[in-house]
Amino acid sequence: QVQLVESGGGSVQPGGSLRLSCATSGFTLDYYDIGWFRQAPGKEREVVSCISSTDGITYYADSVEGRFTISRDNAKNTVYLQMNSLKPEDTAVYYCATDCLKDYAVFWGQGTQVTVSS
């Protein structure tokens, strides 16, 4: 069965770093674009970053460009999101999913909480 499991969330101070992992199973990761999304309380879920299946092309939302880095290790069936220079507005539940477009993503992880606060 298809599973995506996020880990690596936590609480950090502004300026800190976290590395999120999305461990996948039940499907061939090589064939899928993978997106990282986040949802803050009272807000819609939004795409943060995405990495393509074939050539590793990456996308970043303007709000995280230059601070976040997405990568994938198909051999380990895992996609990562390195988050640096974290800001309070990055506080949200972060999800990985099997597409870069929210409405087309069929499979989602359960989410991991990221809290940035002093």
C-alpha positions in Angstrom: 0.0 0.0 0.0 1.2 3.5 -0.8 2.6 5.4 2.2 4.3 8.7 2.7 5.6 9.4 6.2 7.0 12.8 7.1 9.4 13.3 9.9 11.9 15.9 11.2 9.5 18.6 12.3 9.8 20.4 15.6 10.2 23.7 17.4 13.0 26.1 16.6 13.9 29.7 17.1 13.8 32.2 14.3 16.9 31.7 12.2 17.1 28.1 13.0 17.1 25.1 10.7 15.2 21.8 10.2 15.4 19.0 7.8 12.2 17.3 6.9 12.1 13.8 5.4 9.4 12.1 3.4 9.8 8.4 3.4 7.8 6.6 0.8 6.8 3.0 0.2 4.4 1.1 -1.9 5.2 2.8 -5.2 8.2 3.6 -7.4 9.4 7.0 -6.3 11.4 7.5 -9.5 8.2 7.9 -11.5 6.6 10.7 -9.4 7.1 14.4 -8.9 7.0 15.0 -5.2 5.7 18.2 -3.6 6.1 19.7 -0.1 3.1 21.6 1.1 2.2 23.4 4.3 -0.9 24.5 6.0 -1.0 27.1 8.8 -4.0 27.5 11.1 -6.9 29.2 9.3 -5.1 29.2 6.0 -5.3 27.1 2.9 -2.7 24.4 2.1 0.0 25.8 -0.2 2.8 24.4 -2.1 6.2 25.1 -0.7 8.5 23.2 -3.0 8.5 20.5 -5.6 11.0 18.2 -7.4 10.4 16.5 -10.7 10.7 12.8 -11.2 12.8 12.6 -14.2 15.4 15.4 -14.2 15.2 16.7 -10.7 13.9 20.2 -11.7 12.9 22.1 -8.6 10.4 24.7 -7.8 10.1 27.0 -4.7 7.5 29.3 -3.6 8.7 32.9 -3.4 8.3 32.9 0.3 11.0 30.2 0.8 13.2 30.7 -2.3 16.8 30.9 -1.1 16.1 29.4 2.3 14.7 26.0 1.5 16.2 23.2 -0.5 14.4 20.1 -1.8 16.2 17.0 -2.8 15.4 13.3 -3.4 17.2 10.0 -3.0 15.3 7.5 -5.1 17.5 4.7 -3.8 16.3 5.4 -0.3 12.8 6.2 -1.4 13.0 9.5 0.4 12.5 13.2 -0.4 14.0 15.9 1.8 13.3 19.5 2.6 16.2 21.4 4.2 14.8 24.5 5.8 17.2 27.3 6.8 16.8 30.8 8.2 13.3 29.8 9.5 10.8 32.6 10.2 7.8 32.6 12.4 5.6 32.7 9.3 7.0 29.3 8.3 5.0 27.8 11.2 2.7 25.2 9.8 2.0 21.5 9.3 4.2 20.3 6.5 3.0 17.6 4.1 4.6 15.7 1.3 2.5 14.4 -1.6 2.8 12.6 -4.9 2.4 15.7 -7.1 3.4 19.3 -7.3 -0.2 20.5 -7.7 -2.4 20.2 -4.6 -5.5 19.2 -6.5 -3.7 16.5 -8.5 -1.9 14.9 -5.6 -3.5 11.5 -4.9 -1.4 10.4 -2.0 -0.4 12.4 1.1 1.5 12.0 4.2 0.1 12.6 7.6 2.1 15.8 8.1 4.7 17.0 10.6 4.4 20.2 12.7 7.0 22.9 12.3 6.9 25.7 14.9 9.2 28.7 14.7 9.0 30.9 17.7 11.3 32.7 20.1 
